[in-house]
Amino acid sequence: MNKHAANTPRGLQPRSSLNPQLEAYRHHIESGRLYPVGVRRSVRSYLRETWGRRAFIWRDSQAKVRAQNNQHRLGSWWLVLKPLTDALFYWILFSLILKADRGVENYTGYIIVGILMFQFVSRALTQSASVMLQGKSMMRAFSFPRITVPLSLAVREMLSFIPVVVTMVIMLMVLPPHEGPEFTWPLFFPAFLLNILFNLGLSLLIARFAYVVPDIGQIMSIVTRFLLYGSGVLFPIDKFLDHPVVLGIIQANPIYIFLDLYREVILYGHAGTLYHWGSLTAWSVGLLLVGFFMFWRAEEVYGREFN
């Protein structure tokens, strides 16, 4: 038995000595405010620490939006030119060549809204698969809530898409049949907010699993191709498909519902139905909650080497 321990009065434990260089930090250590790096904290602490990084998320997103096209001569104009050329290409192909309008009112606007708003979702699908791998070096060098990485991506995509929305509105007003402002146009903003939450939930789920299985990035490119033709992006599904089961599955797709609501609000002057708003709210909030908890539970995983 240790002689020092034997002479210690019952109920008292010998105080462990710290390195003299660490004595100045004793009160921080004993306060319980320090925790091991890379260990998952409680949800409350995690959210509080993430909120404390909000300035970094905002500035990092702004910087990357400005820098993403700096190497090109046209710079940030590509934020507008790329979706604009995509919309024009599909409009020429499906409207003028294939005649796929099938009696749809304002098929030009149908194509423009479908292509541009679908790209907002498809970019979240494809970029989320690589966002955690790209941030691996930063995660190893600094201690911070890893959720700030996909959050920064979501803010960056939102900022990048603002000029696209402006371009979409201008195209709808300039191209025949010249859509004018409707009293339902302000409803675009709550629909877009739900779309942001939906994209963030998707990003958290994809980023969580793609970090361990990078092949998911290749799978997402295939998934977006299927969604392009299976979400009513380019042509009205109900005009080409009469199988009730398949049609029901496609119309229950949240991306299809988002596009349908955007068209109702922007093109046809309708506020959307209770099904539109109720189902999209359930999808967006539900997916965000599931994505957050799945991502949070794997906090210790990010930064490790799997390959």
N, C-alpha and C positions, 0 to 999 in steps of 0.2 A: 504493500500500500504506500502511496506517495506520502512522504513526511509532511509536505506542505499542506496537502489535502486533509491529513489527519488533524492538523492544528487549526483548521478552519472551523469556526463555530457553525453549528447546525443551522440550516436555513439560509446560509450565506455562501455564495459561490465565489471563487477567486476571480477577480476582474482580469480578463485577458488583456495583455499589453499590446498596443499597436506600434507599428513602426513610428518613430518620432516624427518622420515626415508626413505621416497621415493623421497626427493628433489634431491638427487644425480642422480636419474634415470629420471628426468624430460625431459631432452633432448631426451632420447630414446622414451619416451611416446609421446612427441610432434612431433617427426620426422615422425610418421606414419609407422615405420617399425615393430611395434608390432601389432598383430592381435589376435582375440580370438582363443583359442584352439579348434580344431575340426570343424572349419568353412571352407568351400571350397574356395580356392583361384582361381585366374585366371589361365588359362591353362599355360600361360607363366611363372608365378611365380611358379606354381606347377612343371613344367618341370625343371625349374632352381633349385628348392630345391631338387628335386629327383636326378638331376645330382650331386649335392653337397654331396649326400649320396652314391656315387658310390664305394668309398673305403669300406664302411661298407657292402654293398651288396656283393662285391667280397670276402672279408674276412669271412663274415658270411657263404657264400656258400661253401668256401673251408673247413671251420671248420666242417660244417655239413656233407660234403662228407667224410671227414676222420673219423668222429665219428659214422656214421650210421651203421657200422658193427663191431665196437670195442668190442661189447659184445660176438661176435662169435670167435671161435678159429682161423678160417681161415681169419678173418678180411676182408680187402678190396678185397681179392680174390673172394668174393661172387659177386662183381660187374661184374666179368667175368663168374664165374661158373654158376650163375643162368640163364642168357640168353643162355649160351652154352648148358646147359641141356635141356632147353625149345626147342631150335632148333633141338637138336638130337632126342628128344622125338617125335616131330611132323614129323620129317623126317622119322623115323622108322614107325610111324603110317600111314602116308599118302603115302609114297613112297614104302616101303617094304611090308606092310600089305594090304592097300586098293588099291594100284596101281593107284593112282589118277593123275599120271603125264600126261596121255593122249597125249603122244608124245611131251611134252614140252622139249625144248633143255636145258640141264643142270638143271634138276628138283631139284637136291640137292642144287645148288646155289639159285634156285628160292625160296625154302623153307627157307633157311638161311637168305637171304636178307629180305624176307617177314616178318618172325617172329621177327627178331631183330629190323628192322626199324619200324615195327608196334608198338613194345613195347615203342619206344620213344614217340609216340603220345598217346598211351593208358595210360602211366604213367602221362602225363600232364592232361588227362581227370580225372583220379581218384584222384590224389593228390591235384588238384586245389580245389576240393570240400571241403576240410578240412583245407586248408592252412590258411584262415582268422580266423577260429575258434581257431586254434592252437596258433595264434598270438594275441588273444584277450587280454591277460594279459599285453603284451608288449604295445599294442596300448592304453590301459588305463593308463599306467604308463608314457609313453613318447609321445612327440609331434613330429611327422615326417610324411611325405607323405605316406599314407597307401599302395600306389602302390609298395613301396619297398618290401613288403612281398611277393606278387606273382613274382616280379622281381627276388628276391633272390631264389625262387623256380626254376624259369626258368634257372638261371645260374647254380644252383646246379645240375639240371638234365642234362644240357649240359656237365658239368665236369664229371659227373658220366658215361656219355655215351661214352666218348672218348675211354676208354679201351675196350668197347663193339665193337666199330668200328674197332679197331685194331684186336680184336679177330675174327670178321667177315671176314676181309681181309685174315688173316692167314688160317682160315677154308676153304675159297674159293680156296686158293692156294694149300692146302695140300690134301683136299678131291677130288676124281675123279669127273669130268674130269680135275681138276687142272687148274683153271683159272689163267692166267698170267696177269701182268700189261698191261693195254690198254692205248692208247693215250687219251681216253675219261675219264679215272679215275679222273683226276683233276676236272672234272665237278661235281663230288660228293660234293665238298665243297660249291659252290653256291646253289646247291639243298638243302644241309643240312642247310645252312643259312636261306633259305626260310622256311624250316621246323621249325627252331627255332622261327621265327617270327609268323608262323602259330600257334605253340603251345602256345606262349605268348598271342596271341589274344584270343585263346580258354580259357586259364587260367584266364585271366582278366574277361571274361564274366561269366565263371562258378563260380569263387571266389566271384564275386559281388552278384549273386543271391543265392548261397549256404550259404552265411553268414546269410541271412534272412530265407531261407528254407533249413535246413540241410538235409532233405530227398533227395535232389538232389544228395548227395553222393552215396546213394543206387541206384538211377536211373542210375548214370554214370557207375556203375559196370555192369548193364544190357546192357547199350548202347555199351560198349566195347565188350561185348560178341557178339552182333549182328554185329558190325563192323569187328570182327575177321573173321566171315564167309561171310561177305558181301562186303569185300574190296579186294578180290583177294590175301589174305595173304597166304593161304595154297594150293590153287589150282586155275588154270586158269578159271575164271568165264565164259568166252565165249565158253569153251569146254563143259560146263555142262548146260548152259542156252541158250535157243534160242528165248525167248520172247523179242521182240525188245524194248518194253517200259521199262520193268524191267531192261534189260541189259543196256539200255541207262542211267537210273537213277543211277545204280551202277557205271558205267564208268565215270559219272559226279561227283562222290564222290571224294573230294580232297585227301583223304587218298589213294584211289585207284590210283589216278594220281601220287601221290608221289612215291608209291611203283613201279609203272610201269616205272617211270623215273629212279629211282635207278637201276632197273634191266637192263634197256636199257644201262645205262652208265657203270655199273660195269660188267655185264655178257655178253652183246651182242655187246659191242664196238660201240654203237650208241650214238650220242650227244643228242638224244631226239628231239621231234618236236616242232614247234612254239606253238602248242596247249599246250604241256606240260609246257613250260616255261611261256607262256603268262597267262594261266589259274592259275597256281600256284602262280605267282606274284600277280595277282589280288586277289586271295583268301587270301594270306598271308598278304599283305599290307591292304586290305580292312577289314579283320577280326581284325587286330591289331588296326586300327583306330577306328572301332566300339567298340571293347573291351575297349580301353583306355577311350573313352568319356563316355561310360556307367559306367565304374568304377569310373572315376573322378566325375561324377555327384552325386554319392552316397557317397562321401567322409565323410559327416557328419554322415552316418549310422554306419560305422565301429566302434566298441567299445561299441555300445549299447547292451542292453540285450533284446532278443526277446522271450526267452523261460523261 
